[in-house]
């Protein structure tokens, strides 16, 4: 009977160690990538610049979602819509009482299976941008036209 209790206790301890799995959580960065936006000056040199402050809001289909303010920013990663919509509207402000620019990002999406824990991730191809409301953003410059990872800049905002 003494050995039987020891065997049952050993089985319970073994079950606790075997419950976790690497596929439970998508933690290796294989999720849907975000769009990288950088900033340039309106001067003819077109050099990348750092903004004093920037507020970003995104319309994910149920109204604007404020992504917050950042100070001394040279680029920003912005998540796009993951539903079947062919575009995402993004709003930019440089001051709390200032005007807000609206930029529409159009794309085609494709779902790629990653793993049982992560499921599928979206890739965005054929990115194009349109400046709907031009103040404070003066114009746009396209970067890489597909989002595979977050390394390359996809859009430049010219202030």
N, C-alpha and C positions, 0 to 999 in steps of 0.2 A: 504494500500500500504506500510505503514511503517513496518508492521509485515511481509509482503511478502519479503521485502528486508532483514530483519533480518533472516528469515527462509532460504533464499538462501545463505546468508553469513555463516550461521551455517552449511549448507550442504557442502560448499567448505572447511571449516576448518576441518570438520569430514573426508572428503576424504583425506586430506593431512596426517592426523594421521593414517589412515588405509592403506596407500600405502605400508609401509614396512612389511616385513615378516621375520620370523626366518629362513625360508628355502632358502632365497635369496643367502646367502653366507655360504660356508662350513667353519665355524670358530671354531668349537668345536674339532678340531684335529682328525676328522674321515677320513682324506684323506689317500692316499697310504703311508705306512710307508717306512722309509729309512733304509738301512743296516748300522749297527753299526760296525765299525772297530776299534780295539784297537791294541796296540803294545807291544811286548815282547823283551827281550834281547836274544841274541844267546847263552848266557851262560847256563849251565846245570840247574840253578835254575829256569829259565823260568818265572821270575817275570815280571809283567806289568811295562812298563817304559814310560817316557815322552820324546817326541822327541823335539829337538830344533826348527825345522821347517819342514813342510811337504807341498808339492804341490800335488794336486789331479786333474786328468783330466779323463773324462769318454767319451767313444764312444757310443753315443745314436743312431747310425745308419747313421748319416750324417756327420761323422768326429768327432774328439775330441773336447770336450767342457771343457775349463779350469775352474775348480771350485775354483781356487785361492790358495794362501799360507796361512798357519796358523802357529803361533809360540807358543812354549811351549804347545804342544798338547798331550793329553793322549788318546783321542779317536776322531773319526770323523764319522759323519752321512753322508752317500752317497746315493743319489737317484739312483735307478736302472731303466732300460728301462721299459716303460709301454705298449709298443707294444707287438706283439705276438712272439718276438724273445726269444729263449730259453737260451740266455746268454747275459752278459754285460761285456765289456772289460774296466778295470780300470787301470790307469797309476799313479805311485807314484814316486816322486822325493824328495830328502832331501836337495839338493843344486841346485842353478840355473844353474851351469855349469856341474853338475854331471850327471851320467847315470840315466835312467828311467826304472823302473820295470813295467812289464805288467802282470796283474792278470786277468784271465777269471773266472767269476762267472756264474755257470750254475744253472738252477732252473726250476721249473714248476710253472705256475701262475694260479690263480683262481680269477674271478671277483665276488665281493660281493656287492649287492645293499645296499646303506647307507641311502639316503634320496633324495627327489626331487632336492634340491639345490646342494648337493654333487655329486649325481649320484652314480657311482660304484667306489669301490676302489679295488686295486689289493692286493692279498696276495701271498707271495712267499713261496713255499715249496720245500723240497728236495734240499737245497742249497749244492753245492759242488764247490770247488775252485781249480784252476790249475795255477801254476806259470809258465808263458810263458817265460819271461825275468827275470833272477834272481838277477840282481844287481841294486839297493842297498838292496832290500828285499832278505833275504837268504832262507827263507822257510815260509810255511803257516801252521796255525793250525785252524781247524774248530771249531766254537763255536756252538750256537744253529742253527739247520738246517732249521728253518722256520722264516719268518718275519711276526709277527702279530702286534707288536708295536715296539717302539724304545728303550725299556728298556734293553734288553739282547744283549750281544755282539755276533755277527754272525761270525766274522772272526778276527783272530789274525795274524798280520804281524810280523815276527821275523827278526830283524835287527842284 
